[in-house]
Each structure stands twice: as structure tokens, then as C-alpha cells.
């Protein structure tokens, strides 16, 4: 490969060595395993993670989900809206009218029970694919 500039050489070096880029790619690959397993149930891995976080806490707020799951506010809002529409969670006003309290509905609990075998399948696929995470991260190529 012919290099056209020092900038191109440096960009290729970053592409070969950047942990952040490799981890982001690995995240997309792993998310695909889960999304493929969840697709028959009409839920994404992002929604499943929110559903389990809400279920584990009994009740929570979107703000707390953003903080604890390290997600963007818009991502949480978009998914919460879809999950409310589908009847998986309910939202009630908190003490402050600006605050929402989210809880799992009976439909949401049933969905979790139905989806758990698919989650286990995705876990197994991921474990087989990931193996030694440190080596995999090193081996993931982004360029």
C-alpha cells in the first residue's frame, strides 16, 4: 500500500491501535448477537437492558437509567416511549411533575420471562465468540 501523506500514515496507525474504536466495533458485533436472538420477540438489546434495569429496581426514573447505564438521554427517552406504547412499562408522575417514575407492567414481566431463553442463547454465542476479551480487542480490525 502506498502512503500519500504523513497524516494518512498516522491515521492508519491509529486505526490499527485504537482501543476505543475496536471496543466500539466489538460492542456492535456483540449487540448484533443479542438483537438477532431478540428479533422474534420484537425487542432490541437496548430495550431489554432497560427492561431488566427497571425490573431490578422495582421503580426508577429515566434520569437514573441514564446515569447507571451510561446512556444518552435521547436513547433512553426514545426507547422508554416505545416501551410504554408497547405496554411493557408504565410511567407515572413523581413528586416533582417533571420527574417520571417507571415501573414494569405485567406484560413487561411476561416478556422478560419469554425472552430469557433467547438472552441465554445470546450469552452463550457471545461467550464463544469473545473468549479471551483482551486478545479479541487486540484482534478486532476497524480499517
Secondary structure, DSSP 8 states (H G I E B T S, - for coil): -----HHHHHHHHHHHH-HHHHHHHHHHHHHHHHHHHHGGGT--HHHHHHHHHHHHHSSB-HHHHHHHHT--HHHHHHHHHHHHHTTSEEEEE-SSTT-EEEEE-HHHHHHHHHHHHHHHHHHHHHHHHHSSHHHHHHH----
